[in-house]
């Protein structure tokens, strides 16, 4: 995989005061997390970061972040911007494991709702998982997973086994064929599995078409 580099500096402590101090010094606070290691608190030169952001595709670029005597191979996961001035305030990096894979949540897109026979008959699309957590190569993260509703009727449950995952991409839940969505009739309920999952706390609430 193509890897870029970022020079960084360790920061001794977290907190708003320390972050403000770093920004006054022309640095952007950042954190590196994941891969079963303790978070690493760093700062990045603000001008260098702005140049990298200006090149585009920042959140899909793999970086070797160099600080002190350490080098961490990471993928940027989030950049927080000032809502008024639009300059970067904080960056989150996720470590990449030694095998080049990363754990991410990928959004699910539901296609052809307008021609779905179940939805045309007045059914409701009950989305159990708006995102699916997967393990995948860090340099080939899917933008989204697509579920085609063109032939889905009322009473149908869509499981992970029917979602087309790219080569090398595997769901982190492997012990069951979990439900992604169902199409139910008016006043109907999702099957037992989807109800259990949607109440588990890590799935989004049901959505209607």
C-alpha positions in Angstrom: 0.0 0.0 0.0 1.1 3.6 -0.7 2.0 5.2 2.6 2.6 8.9 3.3 4.4 10.3 6.4 3.4 12.8 9.1 5.8 14.2 11.6 4.4 14.7 15.1 5.3 15.5 18.6 4.2 13.8 21.8 2.0 15.8 24.1 2.2 15.1 27.8 -1.4 15.5 28.7 -5.0 15.7 27.5 -7.7 18.3 28.3 -9.0 21.5 26.9 -6.3 23.6 28.4 -3.5 21.6 26.9 -5.3 21.6 23.5 -5.7 25.3 23.5 -2.0 25.7 24.4 -1.0 23.5 21.5 -3.1 25.5 19.1 -1.6 28.8 20.2 1.8 27.3 19.4 0.7 26.4 15.9 0.0 22.8 16.6 -3.1 20.6 16.2 -3.8 18.1 18.9 -4.4 14.5 17.8 -4.8 11.0 19.2 -3.7 7.6 17.9 -5.9 4.7 19.2 -6.7 1.0 18.5 -4.9 -2.3 17.9 -5.2 -3.1 21.6 -2.6 -0.4 22.6 -3.0 2.6 24.8 -3.9 5.8 23.1 -1.0 8.0 22.0 -1.4 11.8 22.5 0.4 13.9 19.8 0.4 17.2 18.1 0.9 17.9 14.4 2.1 21.2 12.9 -0.9 23.1 11.7 0.6 24.3 8.4 1.7 20.7 7.5 -1.7 19.4 8.3 -3.5 22.0 6.2 -1.3 21.0 3.2 -2.2 17.4 3.6 -5.9 18.2 3.9 -5.6 20.4 0.8 -4.4 17.4 -1.3 -7.7 15.6 -0.7 -8.5 12.0 0.2 -7.0 12.6 3.7 -9.4 10.2 5.4 -8.6 7.4 2.9 -4.8 7.8 3.0 -2.5 5.5 5.1 0.1 7.4 7.1 3.2 6.6 9.0 3.0 9.0 11.9 6.5 9.6 13.3 7.0 11.0 16.8 9.8 10.6 19.4 11.4 7.3 18.5 8.1 5.7 17.4 6.4 5.2 14.1 2.7 4.3 14.0 1.0 3.2 10.8 -2.5 4.7 10.9 -5.6 5.8 9.0 -7.2 9.1 9.8 -10.7 8.5 11.1 -12.0 12.0 11.9 -11.0 15.6 11.6 -12.8 18.2 13.7 -12.9 21.8 12.3 -13.7 25.1 13.9 -17.3 25.8 12.8 -16.6 29.5 12.1 -12.9 29.7 10.9 -12.9 26.2 9.4 -9.4 25.3 10.5 -8.6 21.9 12.0 -9.0 21.5 15.7 -8.3 17.8 16.3 -7.5 14.6 14.4 -8.3 11.0 15.3 -6.0 8.3 13.9 -6.7 4.5 14.1 -3.7 2.2 14.2 -3.4 -0.4 11.4 -2.5 -4.0 12.5 0.6 -5.7 11.3 -1.3 -7.6 8.7 -2.5 -4.3 7.0 -6.1 -4.8 8.1 -8.4 -2.4 10.0 -11.7 -2.7 11.7 -14.3 -0.1 10.4 -18.0 0.5 10.2 -19.3 0.8 6.7 -22.7 2.4 5.9 -25.4 0.4 4.2 -27.3 1.9 1.2 -30.8 0.5 0.3 -31.4 0.7 -3.4 -34.6 0.6 -5.5 -37.0 1.4 -2.7 -39.4 2.9 -5.3 -39.9 -0.4 -7.1 -39.7 -2.8 -4.2 -43.0 -4.9 -4.3 -43.2 -5.0 -0.5 -42.8 -1.3 -0.1 -45.2 -0.6 -3.0 -47.8 -2.7 -1.2 -47.5 -0.4 1.9 -44.9 -2.3 3.7 -42.2 -0.7 5.9 -38.5 -1.0 5.7 -37.2 -1.8 9.2 -33.4 -1.0 9.1 -31.7 -3.0 11.9 -28.2 -2.0 10.9 -27.4 1.3 9.2 -23.7 0.3 9.4 -22.0 -3.0 9.3 -18.7 -3.4 11.2 -16.1 -5.3 9.2 -12.4 -6.2 9.0 -10.9 -5.2 5.7 -7.6 -4.1 4.1 -6.7 -0.5 5.2 -6.1 0.5 1.6 -9.4 -0.8 0.3 -12.2 0.3 2.6 -15.6 0.0 1.0 -17.5 3.3 0.7 -20.8 1.5 1.4 -22.6 -1.8 1.1 -25.6 -1.9 -1.2 -28.8 -3.8 -0.6 -31.1 -4.1 -3.6 -34.8 -4.0 -2.6 -36.1 -4.5 -6.2 -37.5 -7.9 -5.5 -38.0 -7.8 -1.8 -41.6 -8.4 -0.6 -43.4 -8.1 2.7 -42.2 -10.6 5.3 -38.6 -10.7 3.9 -35.6 -10.6 6.2 -32.3 -9.5 4.7 -29.3 -11.1 6.4 -25.6 -10.5 6.1 -25.2 -13.6 4.0 -27.2 -11.8 1.2 -25.0 -8.7 1.3 -22.3 -8.6 -1.4 -19.0 -8.0 0.4 -15.8 -7.3 -1.6 -13.0 -9.8 -1.5 -11.0 -9.6 1.7 -13.9 -7.9 3.6 -15.4 -9.9 6.5 -18.0 -9.0 9.1 -16.7 -8.8 12.7 -19.7 -10.9 13.8 -19.1 -14.4 12.6 -21.2 -16.6 14.9 -24.6 -16.0 13.2 -26.2 -14.8 10.0 -27.4 -11.5 11.5 -30.2 -9.4 10.2 -29.5 -6.2 8.3 -33.1 -5.2 7.6 -36.7 -6.5 7.2 -39.8 -5.5 5.2 -42.9 -5.8 7.3 -46.6 -5.1 6.7 -48.4 -2.2 8.3 -48.5 -2.6 12.0 -46.2 -5.6 11.7 -43.1 -6.3 13.6 -39.6 -7.4 12.6 -38.6 -11.0 13.4 -37.3 -11.9 16.8 -33.6 -11.6 15.8 -34.0 -8.1 14.4 -35.9 -6.9 17.5 -33.2 -8.3 19.7 -30.5 -6.6 17.7 -32.1 -3.3 17.4 -32.5 -3.1 21.1 -28.9 -4.0 21.8 -27.7 -0.4 21.9 -25.2 -0.5 19.0 -27.6 -0.5 16.1 -29.6 2.5 14.9 -33.3 2.8 15.5 -35.7 1.5 12.8 -36.2 3.7 9.8 -39.2 3.8 7.5 -39.3 4.2 3.8 
